[in-house]
């Protein structure tokens, strides 16, 4: 399985499409509301957990969506890739 990930991500890197990727730690904090209450994770229901991110270069969301179709997680029945643009501030 890791070989598939390495091949997919390596191909994106060679094309200049991958800008970064990292797994996310399970631990962390969430700050909520006006009172700025700090709570420990988990941050989402188990079925919605994000395992990491891959930041890629694409001219359109459609191009990014096509890139995502090569993700090895989609070989699993419950595999999901969320494609979202980065908001420039």
N, C-alpha and C positions, 0 to 999 in steps of 0.2 A: 504494500500500500504506500509506504514512504517513497519508493522508487517512482510511482506514478505522480506523486506530489512534486518530487524533485524534477522530474521530466517536464511537467506542466509549467512549473514556476521558472525552470531554467529556460524553457522556450520563450516565455514572456520576457525574461531578462534579456535574452539575445535580441529580441525585437525592440527593445527599449520601452516596453510597455509596463514593466513592473518597477514601481518606484519604492516599494517597501512592503514588508510583511513580517508579522510577529504573532506568536501565540499570546493569549492573554492569561494572566495569572488568575487563579480562582479567588484569591483574597482581594479585598479592596474595601472602599467605603462609598456610601451614597449620602449626599447632602440633599435634604428635602425641605421645601416650603419656606415661608417667611421666617419661621423660627430657626431655620438652618439646622434642623435636627440631623445628627450624623448617626447612621446605622451601618452595620456590617452587611455584607452580601448574604445570601445570593441576591442577585439583582433582577433575575427573570425566572420564570418557571423553568423547571428542568428541560421541558420540551422546547424551550426557546433560547437556550444558552448559546451565547456566541463564543466560539472557541478561539477566534483570532481574526485578523483582518489582512487583506491584501490591497495595497494601494496601487492602482494601475493608471496608466496614461491612456486616455481615450478621448477622441474629439467629440463624441456624442454618447448619450446614455445607451443608445442602440448598439454602438460599438462595444461599450463596456459589457452590455448584456451578452453579446456574442462571445466575448472573451470568457465570461463566467461559465458558459456552456461546457468548457473544457475542464472545469474543476472536478477532481476525483471524488469529492463528497457526494456528487450527484449520482454515483454508482450505487448508493444506498437508497432504499425506498423512502426514507425520511430525510434524506440529505437536502439541504436548502442553501441557496446562495442569495444574499440580499445585495442588490446593486443600488448604490446611492451616490449622487454627486457630492463632492466636498464643497461646502458653502464658503465662499470667499468673503471675508469680513473687511 
